[in-house]
Amino acid sequence: MYPLNFLELGASFDLNKALDYGTLPAIYLEKDAEIRKEKLKAYCGTYLREEIQEEALLRNLASFMSFLDFVAEENGNQINYSNISTDIGVSANTVKEYFQILEDTLIGFFLLPYPKSIRKRLSKRPKFYLFDMGAQRALANSLSLASSEGNSTFGKSFEHFIIREIISIADTFRTDFKFSYYRTSSGLEVDLIAESPSRGVFAIEIKAKDVNIKPKDLRGLESFAEEVPKARLICCSLSPRRRKEGNVLILPWRELFKELGLEP
């Protein structure tokens, strides 16, 4: 079971609230912000950790807790198993096992790098996202830092939210989408590639901006178009209306799901 998505919440959906506290039902539907924080802390501090411990039969709970804190801080970044191994004092193979535990217990999911480039050297490192924005913030001990449009916290949470919504809704609707991300050795990146035999290829860049989207924000999409000329290039944003910037369709974030065919 995924947390609630924006389609299920309907008219009651509040983007800022979802980014700050996630959409676990008992937490999102709580009206008091301080109680929401306390519930999230209790969930991540007690239930979540105990659930993982029971499911995983961990031998070294302390190192796993250090790992979990690290994952929360690095949510959505490329995974370097060796660096994590050094930081928490366990082997790289143990780090891989820990990630597998998180995936097996549905606490998070991998986003693998796009594998099909012929002309460009691409990253081979996966990314990892926790299953809920609020849980990530609680584990990272950042619930007291309210996100607001324009700051880095808001941008990272917005990217996390959009990727999680697309993947969870696509899974709920039993679509044939496969997901990855694109990053070249020179650092050009596209946040999400959605591929479907029946619907085609969508390259999706996620920007927590409205009208201030610049050509440099779209360079990753242009790079991907050189690899897959038929891909539909989309910038998912806070823009109030859709518009075109060259070959890129800039969309209000809600319209992205219609474009992908992920609304009933």
Order of alpha helices (4+ residues) and beta strands (2+ residues): alpha-alpha-alpha-alpha-alpha-alpha-alpha-alpha-beta-beta-alpha-alpha-beta-beta-beta-alpha-beta-beta-beta-alpha
